[in-house]
């Protein structure tokens, strides 16, 4: 059974402010990562969504963690079709793009040569983790407006081509991909391209929520992301941070119910990465440790 459990980020402000996980002496990013890696074998890099990661930071991450520790890395927001403020782009790319009258740019707004340069830099930033054996899955979390259809399939295939040789995992946030009429075709597409399916646990009944489909589509990796079950905050407006949206603490009974399908999923693929994204206070770290205990996994 190869199940790695961790949390989405080790530097979330809500976690640090809680003072419920890190010891008082862990005051710097380096100290926090070193401590985190003594408790969990996996972490998800969330900052790479907001801006391209740097090789320098990736090298530091590799140096500060033990052999066997794994980083799942979120794709840069432009690649997944999210709105991207021009200031989130590297300065030289922003200058080459020229004046932008809109508040945000999207993938289609950026000329192909600049898009390819951004992809090249993203691959370069991942290289230190790959070479150190620390890179897990590259997570492509598509936005709620990314709906099932030919253009969507083509873009996912393009992402897979541009990151050939990496392990990719795909998370959908529009129910059209996994509704009863489309789910088989979606999973077959992921299998054909060797892409990991991201199983989610989240509030149901919204257009931007999808059901938990416990299927592995890659022989290498499946990802389970646990967003909590707080329906009241799922689409909260005006929140100061994502922690407010994912404000939920799983009970031991709920975790026990999740443990069984996670075990079953581990029989169908080489690794299962379980990421707690209920990032209010220390909730994710507490629940991750509790699930490890239920599954009999050592830190």
N, C-alpha and C positions, 0 to 999 in steps of 0.2 A: 504494500500500500504506500504510494508516494503522494502524500497530501501535504502541501505547504500552506500554512495559514499566516496571515499578516493583516496589515491595515493600509488604508489609502492615505499615505503621507505619514511622516514622523515629525513634521514641523508645524502641524496645524495650530494656529493661535489659540483655539479653544482648548486644545490638549495641553499646551504649555501653561496657559493661564489657570487651568484647573489644579495644577500642582499635585495631581493624583497618580502620575505615572513615572515621571523622571525624578531621580533623586536631586536634592538641592545642589549638589556639586556639578550636575550636568547642565551647564549654562550656555554652551556654544553648540552650533550645529554639529561639529565633529563629535563632541562629547555625547550629544543626544543620539546620534546615529550609532556610535559604538555601544551605548547602553541598549538601545532598541534591538540591535543585532544579537544581544545576549538573551533576549526574550522570545524573538520570533525569527523564522528562517526566510521571511519574505516581506517585502514592502512594495507599495506602488508609488511611483514617482508621479506626482500630480502637477508639479510646476512646469513640466514639459508641455502641458496643454496650453499654458498661458504664454510661453516664450520658448524658442528653441533652446534646448539644453546645450551646454558647452562641453567640449572634450575635457577641459580642466576639471569641471565639477564631477564628471563621470569618472575620471581617474581618481579623484579624491574618494568618491563613494566606494570604488573598488578597493582602495588601500585601507579604508576604515572598517571593512567588514571581513568576516572570516570566510575561508573556503566553504562552498556550499550555500552561502547566502545568495538570495536571488532578488533582483530588481525587475518588476514589471514596470514598463514605461508607457505613459499615456502619449498618444500621438499629438503633435502640434495641432492646434485648433483649425488652422487654415486647411489642413489636409482632410479633415473630416467634414468640411462644409459649414463650419460654424462662422459666425460673424467675427471678424478679426480687426481690432483697432489698428490703424497703420503704425502706431507707436510700438505695437507688439512685434513688428518686423525688425530685423537687423537694420542698422542705420544705413548701410550702403544699399541694401535692397529697397529700403524706403525712398532713398534718393533716386535710385534708378527707376522706380515706379512713377516718379514725378508727382505733381500736385494732385491731391485727392480731395474731392469736394464732399465726399460722403463720410459719415462718422465711422463706418466700418467697410472693410473690403471682404470679398468672398473669393473662393478659389478661382472662379471664372473671371474675376476682375484682374488677376495677376497674369501677365504675359508668360507664355510657356517657358521661355528661357530662364525667367526668374523663379518660376515654380520648380524647375529642375535643379536650380542652384540651391533652393531651400531644402529639397529632398536630399541633395548631396551632403549638405551640412548636417542634416538630421542623422543620416547614416554615419557620418564621421563622428558625431557626438556619441553614438551608441557603441562605437568601436572599442573604447577602453573597457566597457562592461563585457562585451563579447569576448575580447581577448583574455579577460580575467576569469571567464566562466561565470560571470555574475548576471548576465542578461537573461531574463525569463521571456515573457511575452511582451510584444508591443501592442498596446490596447488601442483599438479604434472604436471610440464611443461616438456613434453618429447622432446627430441632433434629431429632435422630434419631427422636424419637417423633412427629414430624409426618408421618403416613403418607398414602399415596394414598387419596383418597376425596372424597365430596361436600363435607364440612366443610372439608377442606383447600383445594379449589378455591375455595370461597366466600370463605375468609379471604384468599387471594391476590388475588382480585378486589377485595375490600374495600380491601386495601392499595393496589392500583393506583388505585382511585377516590379515596382520601384523599390520594394524592400525584400526582394528575392534573397533567400538564405536566412531570413529572420523568421522567428515564430510569431505569427500574428493572431490576435484574438479580436473578434467582432462583437460589439454590443449594440443592439438596436434599441431605439427609444420611440419607435412608432409601431403600434400594434399590427399594422398591415403585414409586416414581415413574418409574424408568428401566429397569425390568425389561422383557424382550422383549414381554410382553403389554400393557404400559401405556405404553411410551415414545412411541409415535406419538400417542396421545391427549394425553399431557402436553405434548409439543412443539406440537401443534395449539392447545392452550389458551393457551400462552405467545404463540404467533403472533397469535391472535385478540385478545389483550389488549395486544399491542405490548410484551411483556416480554422482556428479554434472558435467554438461557439461559447459565448458568455452567457451563463445561466444567471438570471437575476432573481433576487427576492426583494419585492418592493410593493407599495400599495397598488391595488388593482382598481379598474373602473375608469381610468383616465386614458385619453388618446396618446399620452406620452408615457404610458406604462405598458409593459409587455408581460405575458405570463411566464412562469418558470418552466422552461422546457429542458428536462434533464437528459440531454443527448450530447454525446461527444462527437465531434466532426473532424478532429485531427488526431492522428496517432500519437502526437507529441504532447499536446497540452489542452486542457479545458480550464476555463476560468469561471469561478462562481463569485459574483459580487453581491454583497448583502447591504442594501441601502436602508434597511429598516422598514417599518410598517406604519409610519405615521401619516395617514391619509390627510389629516388636517393641515399638514405643512408641506405636502408634496409639491404643490404649485403656489407656495407662499410668495407674495409680492412684497418688494421693498425690504427684503431681509438684509441684515448687515453682513452676513457670511453664509456659506453653504451649511455650516453647522446647524443653523436654525431649520433648514429644510430636512436634514437627516437626523433630527433630534429623536432618537429612539434607542432604548436599551432592550435587547432581546432577553427574554426569560430563559431559564435553564430548560424548561419544557419545550420552548420554541427551538432552541439550539439542538435539543435531542431529536426533534422531528427532522431537522435539517441534516443531522449527522448520517442518517441512513441513506438518503439519496447521494450524499457526497461519497460515502463508501462505495456505493454501486457505480458511481461515475468513475472512480479510480480504477475499476476493473476494465474500463473501456479505453483508457489512454495512459500514456506513460506518467504524466504528472497532472494533478489537479491543484490549481492555485485558488485559494479561498481568501477573498479580500473583504474586510469589513469597512464599509464606507459610512457607517453611522457615527460621523465624526463630531458629535457634540461631547465636549469635555473628554473624559477618558473612556467613553462607552465602547468605542471600537476595540481598544486595547483590552479592556475587561472581557468583552465577549469573545475576542480572539483567544485569550488564555483559557476561558471556560470551554470553548469548543475543542481546543487542543486536549484538554483534560478528558472530555467526553470520548474523544477518538483515541485516547491513549498515546498521544504524541508528546515527545519530550521537547523542551525548548532548545 
